[in-house]
């Protein structure tokens, strides 16, 4: 029975099983990732439906949408039933999702702990293949006044000028700062240079009455907080 169902196009399925109708009747939250992608590509091949094709594509990236977003047009076109237009549609939809996350991250919420730092900065730093060092400048209420890219480096490191860190803090009357950078390798362990820089900036902040609250290392899926680890 399942083989027979898979041989039919989606329009022959029961209404509850059709992704578009399911979205209309039950809402977008009811759809799986594969069903959402199936709506984007519209149709599969003679051998499989759009949903089955979408499941196959997702399976090759371990059902990880971030990994799917890294595929090129040529990678997607290797799947039977995915031409250039469908590949472009998938990439476009995932890029819009990334930009939405980035737009939300660029808003200025209140920082309540290391998790909120990760939520703000992961869309900015999490998928980069090079290191970037950012400073989050805060007011008295720990609301973000500014997020600033202090430096941009290579795969294994970046340079930070402590004078520029505090110059910008004084210019905008920030009372606290949070250090933040990414590790493209996925390794959360702070390096000796990370530790030394944190100590240096912490000491500099004390002289200027600017509180260095935390240093958060970001990877694609996780983070390390100096404050949570009692390293501040």
C-alpha positions, -999 to +999 in steps of 0.1 A: +000+000+000+028+024+009+046+018-024+013+025-043+009+057-024+045+068-031+039+062-069+011+087-069+015+125-072+007+145-041-026+157-056-039+121-055-031+118-017-058+123+009-062+159+018-047+154+053-015+141+037-010+170+012+015+195+026-003+226+012-037+216+025-021+205+058-006+240+062-039+256+054-060+234+077-035+228+106-010+257+104+027+258+094+038+243+128+021+210+119+044+204+089+077+186+091+108+200+075+104+176+046+068+187+040+079+224+040+106+217+015+081+197-006+059+228-009+090+248-021+099+223-048+063+215-058+069+181-074+091+151-072+100+126-099+081+097-115+096+074-088+088+094-057+067+123-045+080+157-035+078+147+002+098+115-004+124+134-024+126+161+003+131+133+029+159+119+008+177+152+005+174+159+043+187+124+051+219+132+033+226+161+056+215+143+087+182+163+088+202+194+097+189+225+080+221+244+086+240+217+066+214+218+039+219+256+036+255+250+028+248+229-003+254+245-036+230+245-066+251+217-082+249+196-050+211+198-050+208+190-087+224+157-081+191+145-068+168+131-094+138+154-097+157+185-087+166+209-115+182+242-114+150+261-106+141+238-077+176+240-063+175+278-065+141+278-047+155+257-018+186+279-014+165+311-016+141+299+011+169+288+035+187+321+029+156+341+038+153+320+070+189+329+078+183+366+072+152+365+094+173+350+123+200+376+117+174+405+117+160+393+150+196+390+164+203+426+154+175+439+176+186+452+209+172+430+237+182+429+274+210+405+282+200+382+311+228+357+309+251+337+286+222+320+269+208+353+257+242+362+244+243+330+224+207+336+211+218+371+199+251+362+184+247+327+170+229+339+139+257+364+133+287+341+141+276+305+142+280+295+106+311+315+097+342+297+085+365+324+099+369+340+133+353+373+142+355+392+175+325+412+186+318+435+216+283+439+230+280+472+247+254+475+275+237+502+295+229+502+332+199+479+327+220+454+306+201+464+275+222+463+243+234+498+231+256+485+204+269+453+188+302+460+171+326+438+151+360+446+166+380+424+142+379+397+116+405+371+112+413+337+097+403+302+106+423+300+138+424+335+153+418+373+152+434+403+167+418+427+192+429+462+201+419+468+237+422+506+233+395+506+206+373+484+227+371+510+255+372+540+232+339+529+217+325+522+252+334+557+263+319+573+232+285+557+237+286+558+275+283+521+279+286+508+315+292+471+307+306+450+278+305+414+268+332+399+247+322+374+220+339+355+193+334+323+173+354+291+169+348+278+133+364+245+143+335+238+167+359+234+196+345+253+227+377+252+247+391+287+252+427+291+240+454+306+261+452+338+240+414+339+247+421+336+284+449+362+284+428+387+264+399+383+288+421+390+318+436+421+301+402+436+291+387+428+325+416+447+342+413+476+318+376+478+324+381+480+361+403+511+356+376+528+336+347+517+357+333+496+327+323+461+338+335+433+315+307+409+323+315+378+302+334+364+273+313+340+252+327+316+226+301+307+199+300+277+177+272+266+154+253+247+180+267+256+214+287+281+234+312+285+263+308+313+289+337+325+309+313+339+335+294+306+339+328+288+343+340+313+370+368+325+348+359+362+350 
